[in-house]
């Protein structure tokens, strides 16, 4: 089974910060032990097995993937759902891992409905003091969509290679049927070929249909009511019959189909480049059903591939017929003959050659023939002809010749010498053949295999070959190879707002601008989606890479004007350079990808060059994600509560729930060690759910005890809003816990307003506010403060960042900022809370400024839930 190992992108880091000094930095001993075995655990499910591979623990995500109860997977139960074809290689991977201590394997697992999904498992061994494996720590990720796309791409490439290699048509069509059946579960495919002379469809390939059925539909007429395929050929459009038993198109073939277990059939016509019908592509099913949009999209390319194969076969058949015709009709006399003397000087040409090329007979003799050869091909023709004359061997060369109208066509010229009895050459006899159609077909196939259909740029396959070629050349030369990778910053928003046609236009315009701005020697490629790359094959230093990137950024500042709308063309770019030997194409691309990630996380629309520190940062991020996943899976996440005080009365106004996590040996840990997880959609959401569960449980218990809580604030990260159900989940959790919505406050930083999920954030906050949940804007005045946010979003409270409060006593600027925020809040009817109050003097100053509420060490440090009741009972005010 083919496996491609890639570097997954890292999630954009955003702040999910704590407002107090971090907890003591206790060392995390397991980090070093676990570190060599981690991968980036975005959307991955942890598990633990013993040394024999028996599962001891598996995360709850298993049930979401396969729909089978968790207890059935424990022990050796998981082996029973591995695809039989994948068991051997999975076992081999485990055997190989005993020496290395780790393994990674892609395989299929059976889910509850009986179908299979692709997953990838990675594991690392934990060894005891003797070096023996005691446990395996592992993760499993659902990679089904990516794997199916990869296999589909491989299938298309394999078929294109078969066509380019001249494989028999029936083999190519059979491969296409198998490819289609792999793409759509339950489908049995058939390809029928048009017999134009009789206007019937003949059997082409149907490897999964019964032989008697294939024989019965051979010579199928073309007409308006001839099943799915005959009708599709007649209409020249797709025909969907979701229930053969009741469809009038199948009246004459209904019994035949039903007897063979066929109850639905969709058919697409196979059309040539000139829109002529070449045949049909049929998809049969054993139950009545209609195609989904995804299924229709997945099979769109298949008729085009079939058309390429059929037209190639017809071109080759026509060429063979032509060759046979001339060989048998005139034996070996040339179609367009010519002769030359022993030294290679042309003596005569056919009048047909002169007419075709628009030359006088005298102009083609001697060396005059060279005037008709394309300038790019002339050196090769001279070299081949000279070599043949020198060695007295046969000539066989292909080149382009200029016709009388100035256009060029491909020709094949062949010649052999006639020898005298003494072995000397008497004369050369040659022929010229027109091979233009075959050459054009070959070029079209090559382009289809190596270029992107939408933009015309090199595709990922061509990009990889050219990058390897450039690096191999740089290994022997005193030069460097640069690489730029880039993403369009706003393609998704443009697709969502204006439709995919607009997105396609943007991609094509972006490609054209890239070609215009880079040097001619550069290779520009579209790697897929909104991802592009530029190979700079001959640079002197990194400054040339940066200069190329800046030129691209400058060119993309101008939006694309389309139908009166301005489409944003801006891009984020990552760059890397390889000097001399030692850098593989994969390593160079990984370096550029890391730089691109850093560019996007720094604000988009910028360029970053790879430096080794980026790799270290990426490794630290990966380690933090692994620790966070372990903390979530092991229920280490817990809230600590810091009191908030109403300055006017000295009463408790509530608490802020601050994240802590308790390692079994390292003790209470601050959130900084797992901060990257807050930007990861899966982990950030899981951490938020765990915190809410603990906080709402604590609140219900305190309310039952008759305690006056005020509002309890929880922090929400940007990752939690990427799913469009944050508000609904919070409100449902409040209802289940029996906690009034007015008791809860949700704190967000302004960074959550700046991503692509702004509309989702706005909807969620509006929904929560409408139900009585208080919305607080955290860290106001730092980083991304914008007054427009106060107008657009339902903000009930502003929180002044600790950095301004700490300088309140000594920095006039900080004092002015605090006063300005207080004035703004009060004028807008928004409550203002000051964070980080650590002294009585700071508290007094804030009270004189009419600050509504404060929190900080002066009033109380964060405390576990068990200490809150006694703190409330002992509170005597300020």
C-alpha positions in Angstrom: 0.0 0.0 0.0 1.4 3.4 -1.0 1.9 5.8 1.9 2.9 9.5 1.6 4.2 11.1 4.7 3.7 14.8 4.8 4.2 17.6 7.3 0.8 18.7 8.5 0.2 22.4 8.9 0.3 23.9 12.3 -2.7 25.8 13.7 -2.4 29.6 13.9 -1.5 30.4 17.5 -3.7 32.9 19.2 -4.0 34.1 22.7 -5.9 32.2 25.3 -4.1 34.0 28.1 -4.2 34.1 31.8 -4.3 37.5 33.5 -2.0 36.7 36.5 1.6 35.6 37.0 2.1 32.0 35.8 2.2 29.1 38.2 5.6 27.8 39.2 7.5 26.3 36.3 7.7 22.7 37.5 9.5 20.4 35.1 7.4 18.1 33.1 9.4 14.8 33.2 7.2 13.0 30.7 7.7 15.6 28.1 11.2 14.4 27.3 10.1 10.8 27.3 7.1 11.3 25.0 8.7 13.9 22.7 10.4 11.5 20.2 7.1 9.7 19.5 4.8 12.6 19.0 3.3 13.8 15.7 1.1 16.9 15.2 -2.1 15.7 16.9 -4.5 17.9 15.2 -7.7 15.7 14.8 -5.9 12.7 16.3 -7.2 10.2 18.9 -4.8 8.9 21.6 -4.6 5.3 22.7 -2.3 3.2 24.9 -1.5 -0.5 24.4 0.6 -3.1 26.2 3.7 -4.5 24.7 1.7 -7.1 22.8 -0.5 -4.5 21.1 -3.6 -5.1 23.2 -5.4 -1.8 23.7 -5.6 -0.7 27.3 -7.1 2.8 26.7 -8.5 4.6 23.7 -9.8 8.1 23.4 -13.5 8.8 22.9 -12.9 9.9 19.3 -12.7 6.3 18.3 -16.5 6.0 18.5 -16.9 9.1 16.3 -14.8 7.6 13.6 -16.1 4.0 13.5 -19.3 4.0 15.4 -18.4 0.9 17.4 -18.6 0.8 21.2 -15.2 1.5 22.8 -15.2 -1.8 24.8 -15.2 -3.8 21.6 -11.9 -2.2 20.6 -10.0 -3.0 23.9 -7.6 -5.8 24.1 -7.2 -7.4 20.6 -10.7 -6.5 19.5 -9.5 -3.7 17.2 -7.7 -6.2 15.0 -11.0 -7.7 13.9 -12.0 -4.5 12.2 -8.8 -3.9 10.2 -9.3 -4.6 6.5 -8.0 -8.1 5.7 -5.7 -6.8 2.9 -4.1 -4.4 5.4 -3.5 -6.8 8.3 -0.2 -8.2 7.1 1.5 -4.8 6.5 0.2 -3.5 9.8 1.7 -6.5 11.6 4.9 -6.0 9.7 5.1 -2.4 10.8 4.7 -3.4 14.4 7.4 -6.1 14.1 9.8 -3.5 12.6 9.0 -1.1 15.3 10.6 -3.2 18.1 14.0 -2.1 17.1 13.2 1.5 16.2 10.7 2.1 19.0 8.2 3.7 16.8 6.0 3.1 13.8 3.5 4.8 11.5 1.1 3.0 9.2 -1.9 3.8 7.0 -4.7 1.2 6.8 -8.5 0.7 6.6 -10.9 0.0 9.4 -14.4 -1.2 9.2 -17.0 1.1 10.6 -20.4 0.4 12.0 -22.2 0.4 8.6 -19.8 -2.2 7.2 -17.8 0.1 5.0 -14.2 0.9 5.5 -12.4 4.2 6.3 -8.7 5.0 5.9 -6.9 5.9 9.1 -3.3 6.6 10.0 -1.8 5.3 13.3 1.5 6.4 14.8 3.0 5.0 18.0 6.1 5.1 20.1 7.3 2.7 22.7 7.8 3.4 26.4 10.6 1.2 27.7 11.3 0.2 31.3 14.6 0.3 33.1 15.8 -2.8 31.3 15.1 -1.4 27.9 12.1 -3.6 27.3 8.9 -2.2 25.8 6.3 -1.7 28.5 3.7 0.4 26.8 2.9 1.8 23.4 1.6 5.4 23.2 -0.2 6.1 20.0 -2.6 8.2 18.1 -4.9 7.5 15.2 -6.3 10.0 12.7 -9.1 9.7 10.2 -7.4 10.4 6.8 -10.2 8.9 4.6 -11.0 12.0 2.6 -7.4 12.8 1.9 -6.5 9.2 1.1 -9.4 8.8 -1.3 -8.4 12.1 -3.1 -4.8 10.8 -3.2 -5.9 7.4 -4.6 -8.1 9.1 -7.1 -5.2 11.3 -8.3 -3.0 8.3 -8.5 -5.7 6.5 -10.5 -6.0 9.4 -12.9 -2.2 9.5 -13.3 -2.0 5.8 -13.8 -4.6 5.9 -16.6 -2.8 8.9 -18.2 0.5 7.0 -18.1 -1.2 3.9 -19.7 -2.6 6.2 -22.5 0.8 7.8 -23.0 2.5 4.4 -23.1 0.1 3.2 -25.8 -1.5 0.4 -23.8 -4.3 -1.4 -25.6 -7.6 0.5 -25.4 -9.5 -2.3 -23.7 -6.9 -2.4 -20.9 -7.2 1.4 -20.5 -11.0 1.3 -20.4 -11.0 -1.6 -17.9 -8.7 0.4 -15.7 -11.0 3.4 -15.9 -14.0 1.2 -14.9 -12.1 -0.1 -11.9 -11.1 3.5 -11.0 -14.7 4.7 -11.1 -15.8 1.7 -9.0 -13.2 2.6 -6.4 -14.5 6.2 -6.3 -18.2 5.3 -5.8 -19.1 2.5 -3.5 -21.4 -0.1 -4.9 -21.0 1.1 -8.5 -20.5 -1.3 -11.4 -19.3 0.5 -14.5 -19.6 0.0 -18.2 -18.0 1.8 -21.2 -19.7 1.5 -24.6 -18.1 2.7 -27.8 -19.8 4.3 -30.7 -19.8 2.5 -34.0 -20.4 5.6 -36.2 -21.1 3.7 -39.4 -24.0 1.7 -37.8 -25.0 4.3 -35.1 -24.9 1.6 -32.4 -22.9 1.3 -29.1 -20.5 -1.6 -28.9 -19.1 -3.2 -25.8 -15.8 -1.5 -24.6 -15.3 -2.6 -21.0 -17.4 -3.7 -18.1 -15.3 -5.9 -15.8 -17.9 -6.1 -13.0 -21.1 -6.7 -15.0 -22.4 -10.2 -15.9 -21.1 -11.5 -19.2 -24.6 -12.3 -20.4 -25.7 -8.7 -19.8 -22.7 -7.3 -21.6 -23.5 -9.5 -24.6 -27.2 -8.5 -24.6 -26.4 -4.7 -24.7 -23.7 -5.1 -27.3 -24.9 -3.3 -30.5 -27.2 -1.1 -28.4 -29.1 1.3 -30.6 -28.9 5.1 -30.1 -32.2 6.8 -29.5 -34.5 8.9 -27.2 -35.8 5.9 -25.1 -32.9 3.3 -25.2 -32.1 2.9 -21.6 -29.7 5.2 -19.9 -26.7 4.8 -22.3 -28.5 4.9 -25.6 -30.5 7.9 -24.5 -27.3 9.7 -23.1 -25.6 9.2 -26.5 -28.7 10.5 -28.3 -29.2 13.5 -26.0 -25.4 14.1 -25.7 -26.0 14.8 -22.0 -26.1 12.9 -18.7 -29.1 10.6 -18.1 -30.0 9.6 -14.5 -32.3 6.7 -14.0 -32.7 6.1 -10.3 -35.2 3.3 -10.5 -35.1 1.0 -13.6 -38.2 -0.8 -12.5 -40.4 2.2 -13.0 -38.6 4.3 -15.7 -40.0 4.3 -19.2 -36.5 4.7 -20.8 -35.9 1.0 -19.7 -39.2 -0.5 -20.9 -37.5 -2.8 -23.4 -34.5 -3.7 -21.2 -36.2 -3.7 -17.7 -36.4 -7.5 -17.3 -32.8 -8.0 -18.5 -31.5 -5.4 -16.0 -33.6 -6.7 -13.0 -32.7 -10.3 -13.7 -29.1 -9.3 -13.4 -29.6 -7.4 -10.2 -29.4 -3.9 -11.7 -31.9 -1.4 -10.4 -30.4 2.0 -11.2 -28.2 3.3 -14.0 -26.6 6.7 -14.6 -24.9 7.4 -17.9 -22.6 10.2 -19.2 -21.7 10.6 -22.9 -18.0 10.5 -23.8 -17.4 13.5 -26.1 -14.4 14.3 -28.3 -12.7 17.7 -28.3 -15.0 18.7 -31.1 -18.0 17.5 -29.0 -18.6 14.4 -31.1 -20.0 11.4 -29.3 -17.4 8.7 -28.8 -19.4 6.4 -26.5 -20.9 6.4 -23.0 -19.8 5.8 -19.4 -22.4 3.9 -17.4 -22.7 3.4 -13.6 -25.0 0.6 -12.4 -26.3 -0.1 -8.9 -28.0 -3.0 -7.1 -30.5 -0.7 -5.5 -32.6 2.3 -6.6 -30.7 5.5 -5.9 -29.7 8.9 -7.3 -26.2 10.4 -7.4 -25.1 12.9 -4.8 -23.5 16.2 -6.0 -20.2 14.9 -4.6 -20.5 11.6 -6.6 -21.2 13.5 -9.8 -18.2 15.8 -9.2 -15.9 12.8 -8.5 -16.6 11.1 -11.8 -16.5 14.2 -14.1 -12.9 13.6 -15.1 -13.5 10.0 -16.1 -15.3 10.5 -19.4 -12.6 13.0 -20.4 -9.9 10.4 -19.7 -11.9 7.9 -21.7 -12.1 10.4 -24.6 -8.3 10.9 -24.5 -7.8 7.1 -24.7 -10.3 6.6 -27.5 -9.0 9.5 -29.6 -5.4 8.3 -29.1 -6.4 4.8 -30.2 -8.2 6.1 -33.2 -5.2 8.3 -34.1 -2.9 5.4 -33.8 -5.2 3.1 -35.7 -5.4 5.8 -38.5 -1.7 6.1 -38.5 -1.2 2.3 -38.7 -3.7 2.1 -41.5 -1.9 4.9 -43.4 1.5 3.2 -43.0 0.1 -0.2 -44.1 -1.6 1.5 -47.0 1.6 3.0 -48.3 3.7 0.0 -47.5 1.5 -2.4 -49.3 0.5 -0.1 -52.2 3.9 1.1 -53.1 6.0 -1.4 -51.2 8.7 0.7 -49.6 8.4 3.7 -51.9 8.0 6.8 -49.8 5.0 8.9 -49.4 7.2 11.9 -50.2 10.5 10.5 -51.5 13.9 12.2 -51.6 17.4 11.1 -52.5 20.9 12.2 -51.5 24.5 11.4 -52.6 27.0 9.5 -50.4 28.0 12.8 -48.7 24.5 13.6 -47.7 23.8 16.3 -50.3 20.1 16.1 -51.3 19.8 15.3 -55.0 16.0 15.3 -55.5 12.7 15.7 -53.8 9.1 14.8 -54.8 7.0 17.4 -56.4 4.5 16.8 -53.6 7.1 18.0 -51.1 7.7 21.2 -53.1 3.9 21.8 -53.3 3.4 21.1 -49.6 6.3 23.3 -48.5 5.8 26.0 -51.1 9.3 25.8 -52.5 10.8 25.6 -55.9 12.4 22.2 -56.8 15.9 23.8 -56.9 15.4 25.3 -53.4 15.0 21.8 -51.7 18.2 20.3 -53.2 21.7 20.6 -51.8 21.2 22.0 -48.3 18.2 24.1 -49.3 15.9 21.8 -47.4 17.1 23.2 -44.1 15.2 26.4 -44.8 11.9 24.6 -44.2 13.0 23.1 -40.9 11.9 24.8 -37.7 14.9 26.8 -36.3 14.6 25.0 -32.9 14.7 21.6 -34.6 17.4 22.3 -37.2 20.5 21.6 -34.9 19.1 18.1 -34.0 18.3 17.3 -37.7 21.8 18.3 -38.8 23.4 16.3 -36.0 21.4 13.2 -36.8 21.9 13.4 -40.6 25.6 14.0 -40.2 25.9 11.0 -37.8 24.0 8.8 -40.3 26.3 9.8 -43.2 29.4 9.3 -41.1 28.4 5.9 -39.7 26.4 4.8 -42.8 23.5 3.9 -40.5 19.8 4.5 -40.9 18.3 8.0 -40.3 15.2 8.4 -38.2 14.4 11.9 -37.0 11.3 13.9 -36.1 11.1 17.7 -36.7 8.7 20.5 -37.6 8.5 21.7 -41.2 7.2 25.1 -42.4 4.3 24.8 -44.9 3.6 27.1 -47.7 1.1 29.1 -45.6 3.7 29.7 -42.9 2.3 27.2 -40.4 4.4 24.2 -39.0 3.6 20.5 -39.0 5.4 17.6 -37.5 7.2 15.2 -39.9 9.2 12.1 -39.5 12.1 11.6 -41.9 13.7 8.2 -42.4 16.5 7.1 -44.8 18.8 4.2 -45.5 21.9 4.0 -47.7 22.4 1.8 -50.8 25.7 0.2 -50.9 28.0 -0.8 -53.8 29.6 -4.3 -54.0 32.7 -2.9 -52.3 30.7 -1.6 -49.4 30.8 2.1 -50.3 27.6 4.2 -50.2 26.1 4.8 -53.6 23.1 6.8 -52.7 20.7 7.6 -49.8 16.9 6.9 -50.2 14.6 8.6 -47.8 10.9 9.3 -47.0 9.1 12.1 -45.2 5.9 11.3 -43.2 3.3 13.6 -41.7 3.0 12.7 -38.0 1.5 15.9 -36.8 -1.7 14.5 -35.3 0.2 11.9 -33.3 2.7 14.5 -31.9 -0.1 16.8 -31.0 -1.9 14.0 -29.2 1.3 13.1 -27.3 1.8 16.7 -26.3 -1.8 17.0 -25.1 -1.4 13.9 -23.0 1.9 15.1 -21.6 0.3 18.4 -20.7 -2.6 16.7 -19.0 -0.3 14.7 -16.9 2.1 17.6 -15.9 -0.1 20.7 -15.9 -3.0 22.1 -13.9 -6.1 22.3 -16.0 -7.5 25.5 -14.5 -4.4 27.8 -14.6 -2.2 26.0 -17.1 0.7 26.1 -14.6 2.9 23.1 -13.7 1.1 20.7 -11.4 2.5 19.2 -8.2 4.0 16.2 -10.1 5.9 18.5 -12.5 6.9 20.8 -9.6 8.5 17.9 -7.7 10.4 16.7 -10.8 11.7 20.2 -11.5 12.6 20.9 -7.9 14.7 17.7 -7.8 16.3 18.6 -11.1 17.2 22.0 -9.9 18.7 20.7 -6.6 20.6 18.0 -8.4 22.1 20.6 -10.7 23.0 22.9 -7.8 24.9 20.1 -6.1 27.6 20.3 -8.8 27.6 24.1 -9.4 28.4 27.1 -7.1 24.9 28.2 -7.1 21.8 28.0 -4.9 18.1 27.1 -5.5 15.4 29.2 -4.0 11.8 28.2 -3.3 8.7 30.3 -2.6 5.4 28.7 -1.4 2.3 30.8 -1.0 -1.4 30.7 -0.3 -4.1 33.2 -1.4 -5.2 34.9 1.8 -8.9 35.2 0.9 -9.9 32.5 -1.6 -12.4 30.8 0.8 -14.2 34.1 1.5 -14.4 34.9 -2.2 -15.8 31.4 -3.0 -18.3 31.7 -0.2 -19.4 35.2 -1.1 -19.2 35.3 -4.9 -19.2 31.7 -5.9 -16.6 29.3 -7.2 -16.6 30.8 -10.7 -15.2 34.0 -9.1 -12.7 31.9 -7.1 -11.6 30.2 -10.3 -11.1 33.6 -12.0 -9.0 34.7 -9.1 -6.8 31.6 -9.3 -6.3 32.1 -13.0 -5.5 35.8 -12.6 -3.1 35.0 -9.7 -1.3 32.5 -11.9 -0.9 35.0 -14.8 0.5 37.6 -12.4 3.0 35.2 -11.0 4.2 34.4 -14.6 4.5 38.1 -15.3 6.5 39.0 -12.2 9.1 36.2 -11.9 12.1 35.7 -14.1 11.8 33.5 -17.2 14.0 30.8 -15.7 11.7 30.3 -12.7 9.2 27.5 -12.5 5.7 28.5 -11.4 3.4 25.7 -10.2 -0.1 25.3 -8.6 0.2 22.6 -6.0 -3.5 22.4 -5.3 -6.4 24.5 -4.0 -5.0 28.0 -3.2 -1.4 26.8 -2.9 1.2 27.9 -5.4 5.0 27.6 -5.6 7.9 29.2 -7.5 11.2 27.5 -8.0 14.1 29.9 -8.4 16.7 27.6 -10.0 19.8 29.9 -10.1 20.2 32.4 -7.3 23.2 33.9 -5.5 21.9 34.4 -2.1 18.7 34.7 0.1 18.3 38.3 -0.8 17.2 37.2 -4.3 14.5 35.0 -2.8 13.3 37.9 -0.7 13.4 40.3 -3.7 11.2 37.8 -5.8 8.8 37.5 -2.9 8.5 41.3 -2.5 7.9 41.7 -6.2 5.0 39.1 -6.0 3.5 40.8 -2.9 3.6 44.2 -4.6 2.0 42.8 -7.8 -0.8 41.2 -5.8 -1.7 44.4 -3.9 -4.0 45.4 -6.8 -7.4 43.6 -6.6 -8.9 41.8 -9.5 -11.9 43.7 -10.9 -14.7 41.3 -11.8 -18.3 42.3 -12.6 -17.9 45.5 -10.7 -16.5 43.7 -7.6 -12.9 43.9 -6.3 -11.5 40.5 -5.5 -8.6 40.5 -3.1 -5.4 38.9 -4.6 -3.2 39.3 -1.6 -1.0 36.3 -0.6 1.2 35.1 2.2 4.6 33.8 1.2 7.2 31.5 2.8 10.7 31.2 1.4 13.7 28.9 1.7 17.0 28.4 -0.1 19.4 25.4 -0.6 23.1 26.0 -1.1 25.1 23.2 -2.6 24.4 19.5 -1.9 22.7 18.0 1.1 19.1 19.4 0.9 16.4 17.1 -0.5 13.3 18.5 -2.3 11.2 17.4 0.6 13.3 19.2 3.2 13.4 22.4 1.1 9.6 22.3 0.8 9.1 21.7 4.5 11.4 24.7 5.2 9.3 26.9 2.9 6.1 25.6 4.4 7.3 26.4 7.9 8.1 29.9 6.8 4.7 30.2 5.2 3.0 29.1 8.4 5.0 31.7 10.3 4.0 34.4 7.7 0.3 33.6 8.0 0.4 33.5 11.8 2.1 36.9 11.9 -0.7 38.6 10.1 -1.0 37.4 6.5 0.0 39.4 3.4 3.7 39.1 4.2 6.8 37.2 3.4 9.0 35.2 5.8 12.3 33.5 5.1 13.0 30.2 6.7 15.5 30.2 9.6 16.4 27.2 11.8 14.5 28.8 14.7 11.2 28.2 12.9 11.8 24.4 13.0 12.5 24.6 16.7 9.4 26.7 17.2 7.4 24.1 15.2 8.8 21.3 17.3 7.9 23.2 20.5 4.4 23.7 19.2 4.1 20.0 18.4 5.2 19.1 21.9 2.7 21.5 23.4 -0.1 20.0 21.3 0.9 16.5 22.5 0.9 17.6 26.1 -2.5 19.3 25.7 -4.0 16.2 24.1 -2.8 14.1 27.0 -4.2 16.7 29.5 -7.6 16.6 27.9 -7.7 12.8 27.6 -6.5 12.3 31.2 -8.9 15.0 32.7 -6.0 17.1 34.0 -7.8 20.3 33.0 -9.3 22.3 35.9 -10.4 25.8 36.7 -8.9 28.1 39.4 -11.0 31.1 40.4 -9.9 34.7 41.0 -12.3 37.0 42.7 -13.6 40.3 41.1 -14.5 43.1 43.4 -17.0 46.0 43.0 -15.0 49.1 43.9 -18.0 51.3 44.8 -19.2 48.9 47.5 -16.4 46.5 48.2 -18.7 43.6 47.5 -17.7 40.5 45.5 -18.8 40.9 42.0 -17.9 37.4 40.8 -14.9 35.3 39.8 -12.9 34.6 36.6 -12.3 30.9 35.9 -8.6 30.6 34.9 -7.3 27.4 33.3 -4.9 25.2 35.2 -3.9 21.6 34.6 -2.5 19.2 37.1 0.1 16.7 36.1 0.2 13.6 38.3 3.9 14.2 39.1 4.5 17.8 38.1 1.6 19.3 40.1 -0.4 22.3 39.1 0.7 23.8 35.7 0.1 27.1 34.1 -1.7 27.3 30.7 1.4 28.7 28.9 2.9 25.3 28.4 -0.1 24.2 26.3 -0.9 27.7 24.7 -0.6 26.5 21.1 -3.5 24.1 21.7 -5.9 27.0 22.2 -5.6 27.8 18.4 -6.1 24.2 17.4 -9.8 23.6 16.5 -10.1 20.1 18.0 -8.0 20.7 21.1 -9.1 24.3 21.7 -12.7 23.2 21.6 -12.1 20.1 23.8 -10.3 22.3 26.4 -13.1 24.8 26.4 -15.7 22.1 26.8 -13.8 20.6 29.8 -13.5 24.0 31.5 -17.2 24.8 31.0 -18.2 21.4 32.4 -16.1 22.0 35.6 -17.2 25.6 36.0 -20.9 24.9 35.5 -20.8 22.0 37.9 -19.1 24.2 40.5 -21.6 26.9 40.0 -24.5 24.6 40.5 -23.0 23.2 43.7 -22.4 26.7 45.1 -25.9 27.9 44.1 -27.4 24.9 45.9 -25.4 25.9 48.9 -27.0 29.3 48.9 -23.8 31.2 48.0 -24.0 34.6 46.2 -21.7 34.2 43.3 -22.1 37.2 41.1 -21.0 36.4 37.5 -18.4 33.7 36.8 -16.3 34.5 33.7 -14.9 31.9 31.3 -12.5 32.5 28.5 -13.3 31.5 24.9 -10.6 31.0 22.3 -10.9 31.7 18.6 -10.8 28.0 17.8 -14.1 27.4 19.7 -16.0 29.7 17.3 -14.8 27.9 14.1 -17.7 25.5 14.5 -21.0 27.3 14.0 -22.6 26.0 17.2 -20.6 27.6 20.1 -23.6 29.6 21.5 -26.0 26.6 21.2 -23.6 24.3 23.0 -23.0 26.8 25.9 -26.7 27.5 26.3 -27.5 23.8 26.3 -24.9 23.1 28.9 -26.4 26.0 31.1 -29.8 24.3 30.8 -28.5 20.9 31.7 -26.6 22.3 34.7 -29.6 24.3 35.8 -27.5 27.5 35.9 -29.1 30.8 35.0 -27.5 32.5 31.9 -27.2 35.7 33.9 -24.6 34.1 36.1 -22.2 33.4 33.2 -19.8 35.8 31.5 -17.9 34.9 28.3 -14.5 36.7 27.8 -13.0 37.0 24.4 -10.0 38.9 23.1 -10.2 41.1 20.0 -8.0 38.6 18.1 -11.1 36.3 17.7 -12.7 39.1 15.6 -9.8 39.1 13.0 -9.9 35.6 11.5 -12.0 34.2 8.7 -14.7 33.2 11.3 -15.8 36.8 12.1 -19.4 36.2 11.1 -19.6 33.0 13.2 -18.2 34.9 16.2 -20.7 37.7 15.8 -23.7 35.3 15.5 -22.5 33.3 18.6 -22.1 36.4 20.8 -25.4 37.9 19.6 -27.1 34.6 20.5 -25.5 34.4 23.9 -26.2 38.1 24.7 -29.9 37.7 23.8 -30.2 34.9 26.4 -28.6 37.0 29.2 -25.0 35.9 29.0 -22.6 38.8 29.7 -19.9 39.4 27.0 -16.6 40.8 28.1 -13.9 42.2 25.8 -10.5 41.1 27.3 -7.2 42.9 27.0 -8.8 46.0 25.6 -6.3 48.6 24.4 -3.6 46.1 23.4 -2.8 44.7 20.0 -5.9 44.9 17.9 -8.2 47.4 19.7 -10.8 48.8 17.4 -13.8 51.0 18.4 -15.8 49.4 15.6 -15.8 46.2 17.6 -17.7 47.9 20.4 -20.4 49.0 17.8 -20.6 45.7 15.9 -20.5 43.2 18.8 -22.7 43.0 21.9 -20.0 44.0 24.5 -21.2 44.4 28.1 -17.8 44.8 29.8 -14.3 46.0 28.9 -11.3 44.6 30.7 -8.2 46.9 31.0 -5.1 44.9 30.5 -2.7 44.5 33.5 0.1 46.2 31.6 -1.7 49.6 31.9 -2.7 49.0 35.6 0.9 48.1 36.6 2.2 51.5 35.3 -0.7 53.5 36.8 1.3 54.9 39.7 4.5 55.9 37.7 3.6 56.3 34.0 1.4 59.2 33.0 0.7 57.6 29.7 -0.7 54.4 31.3 -2.9 56.6 33.6 -4.2 58.5 30.6 -5.1 55.3 28.8 -6.9 53.9 31.8 -8.9 57.2 32.2 -9.7 57.1 28.4 -11.0 53.6 28.5 -13.1 54.3 31.7 -14.6 57.3 30.0 -15.3 55.4 26.8 -16.9 52.6 28.7 -19.1 54.8 30.9 -20.2 56.9 27.9 -21.2 53.7 26.1 -22.9 52.2 29.1 -20.3 49.4 29.3 -18.9 48.1 32.6 -15.1 48.5 33.0 -12.9 46.0 34.9 -9.2 46.6 35.7 -7.0 43.5 35.8 -3.8 42.9 37.7 -4.4 45.2 40.7 -1.7 44.3 43.2 -1.5 47.2 45.6 -3.9 49.2 47.7 -2.7 52.4 46.0 -3.6 51.1 42.6 -7.0 50.2 44.0 -7.5 53.7 45.5 -6.5 55.4 42.2 -8.9 53.2 40.2 -11.7 53.9 42.8 -11.1 57.7 42.3 -11.3 57.2 38.6 -14.7 55.5 39.1 -13.6 52.1 37.8 -16.5 49.6 38.2 -14.7 46.4 39.1 -11.2 45.2 39.8 -9.3 41.9 40.2 -5.8 41.0 41.1 -3.5 39.7 43.8 -4.4 42.5 46.1 -7.9 41.0 46.5 -7.2 37.3 46.0 -5.0 34.9 44.2 -6.6 32.2 41.9 -7.9 29.4 44.1 -9.2 25.8 43.5 -13.0 25.4 43.5 -12.9 23.9 47.0 -11.6 27.1 48.5 -14.3 29.4 47.0 -17.1 28.8 49.6 -14.8 29.7 52.5 -13.4 32.7 50.7 -16.9 34.0 50.0 -17.9 33.4 53.7 -14.8 35.2 55.0 -15.0 38.2 52.6 -15.3 41.4 54.6 -15.0 43.9 51.7 -12.1 46.1 51.0 
